[in-house]
Amino acid sequence: MGADGGIAPEELARHGVRPGAHLRIVAEVDRPPIRPAYGALRGQLPEVSWEDFEAASSLAVEDVESGPTFPDR
């Protein structure tokens, strides 16, 4: 930043700002840190037995097989 508060055109161009672009100062907002999603739903969902999984898988296959078919392009 220059003594007058300006930024050299070369520096702006380095960041992809074109000549003549109108810029304005925007206050930086404090954002909460992003938490990893791993384990976020642990304990929130019911346990699924193998039999329940197999039944749901069979229903999904039947649903796909009974749906519309699309011609190959």
Secondary structure, 3 states (H helix, E strand, C coil): CCCCCCCCHHHHHHCCCCCCCCCCCCCCCCCCCCCCCCCCCCCCCCCCCHHHHHHHHHHHHHHHHHCCCCCCC
